[in-house]
Amino acid sequence: MASAKKRKVDSENRQFSSVWTDEFCFILPDRANAKPTCLLCSQTVAVCKVANIKRHFETRHSNFNENFPAKSEIRRQKIASLIASYNHSVTTIHKTTSAQENATTASLRVSWNLAKAKKPFTDAELIKTCAIDMVEEVLSHDEKTRKTVVDLLKHVPLSDNTAMRRVEVLAEDCLCDLLSRLKKTDFVSLAIDTSCDRTDIEQLSVFVRFFDEKDFREELLCLLPLHGRTTGEAIFSELTQFFERNGLDISKVTSVVTDGAPSMVGQQKGLVSRLAAVIPALTAFHCIIHKSLVNFIRESSSLQHRLFRALLEEMSAAHHDLLLHNDVRWLSKGRVLERVCELHDELCSFLGNLQNEKAHSFLKFLNDSKEMAYVHFLCDITSHLNQLNLQLQGKNHTIADMYEAVEAFRLKLDLFQRDIQGRKLHFPKLQQHCEKNKIFNLSSEILLFLRQPFSVSADGQWTAEAKRLLPSLDEASLQMEILEISKSDLLKEQHKDVSVTEFWINMIPQFSQARQIAMLLLTAFPSTYICESSFSSMNIIKSQDRNKLSSAHLEQCLRIATTEHHPNFRSLQLQANC
């Protein structure tokens, strides 16, 4: 025989009857999922059923009928009194609970703002003191309101330990939101760099760029302390373990940008080569002429620096030294690049005489004509930016002057874009370098496709490059789509009014292959600037709370300081009280 199905009485939609209040002193509270509650002892019954309620009343309160006979006036008054007492206690509990929830929510907001501003946790109590002082002054004319508000503020928990715990909750919420979005996206780009913090711990900073179905976002993925050797193998191991722990698919990583350190770009054991082994279609970039070259010459050894300056004097060089980027303030990095280009031969001669791996790595970079083409381009474009910035400086400028200078520069950018494809009249250093090294095709068709999809050939070599970047791409369909795009007046009109990013985000589904490769290219980080910026924030945070911040707390503060996520403070207050 088939076994009988077990009854689920809680799904039988049993209704509470108002007569049970008079007969058995039970009520049904006005809230979701409430159960019948006894007014005499506040206990509840599991099932809204008259037999259960009657059994409780007769077993626990059998003498009630003797003291308060049924349907009598004294019984009616007693039950009314019990109901009033119950409602008062519920209201009191609700007010107390609400006040606690509001205080916790306020504490979360203060902790969030402190972390966002990279301020120490100890400032939390100062904020409370300032808030109370302001209320004392602003509401000095209203004694009752002033006292109420001050009492509420005093109950907001804001000790430095409390603020630290709040930051843990907020950072975890940010990370959960980020991981959830990353699991839904198609392409991911990483920016990776390392730096020592103020306590001499090497920190691996990893930022991620991706499309979240609305816009491109750049967020801190992780900040990992490297306590041992900072080799490419160690960095690769830490990074892949983070992906595995958090359920992330590393095959979604389509590009990575790093500095030029051997641990990052070494051909055999560097991080990039390790990643390429597991992600065959990976595209890797590294920052052009990273600041480490200049620091290597000027800061790694005072003897080495003196020898380099002596060499410049021997060779009658145009300059007596390299520039550090903090030697000049206005667009200093552009001038560092310019000085490196002008001392190119002297640098090669000096590095060639040094017998170490780092010097060899820099020498290889300086002798790579393609890499140096990028450096010369940056020299020229930062020169133009320098001129614009000089126009914006100084006194006695009107807003009209500023506007005219910026608008004129926008027109110049269109000219620069056309010029760099041809004669390079506005890029003299790049032109000189290209003529010397017979380099005439600096820009790529695939980048032209990204910015001007109406101008590229459908059967050009760039489609094969697109296929290499995205193996799942249907190259034949892409070529057909390019032909259709080139004849679309609607798309041409849209292209005039929006940015490159907005154009491809809103591309109609009909051109899926073109949009896919464009989104992949737009996902890529252009440099490790975001990592270097985070190191500055990291040192500020570390210096403020030096004695208390662990590596985990440092990552949490940095995550909040750099995130675009906006938490729901009210929903997090229960978690914060755990």
Salt bridges, closest charged atoms under 4 A:
GLU12 OE2 - ARG7 NH2 2.84
GLU12 OE1 - ARG14 NH2 2.70
GLU73 OE2 - ARG76 NH2 2.25
GLU136 OE1 - ARG146 NH1 2.71
GLU143 OE2 - ARG146 NH2 2.40
ASP151 OD2 - LYS147 NZ 3.30
ASP160 OD2 - LYS548 NZ 2.23
GLU168 OE2 - HIS553 NE2 2.76
ASP173 OD2 - HIS565 NE2 2.80
ASP177 OD2 - ARG181 NE 2.98
ASP177 OD2 - ARG217 NH2 3.87
ASP177 OD2 - HIS565 ND1 3.36
ASP212 OD2 - ARG181 NH1 3.45
ASP212 OD2 - ARG217 NH1 3.66
GLU218 OE2 - ARG209 NH1 2.84
GLU219 OE2 - ARG217 NH2 2.75
GLU233 OE2 - ARG274 NH2 3.32
ASP321 OD2 - HIS305 NE2 2.79
ASP327 OD2 - ARG298 NH1 2.91
GLU342 OE1 - HIS319 NE2 2.37
GLU342 OE2 - LYS429 NZ 3.82
ASP345 OD1 - HIS344 ND1 3.25
GLU407 OE2 - ARG410 NH1 2.85
GLU493 OE2 - LYS496 NZ 3.28
GLU532 OE2 - HIS290 NE2 3.07
GLU555 OE2 - ARG559 NH2 2.95
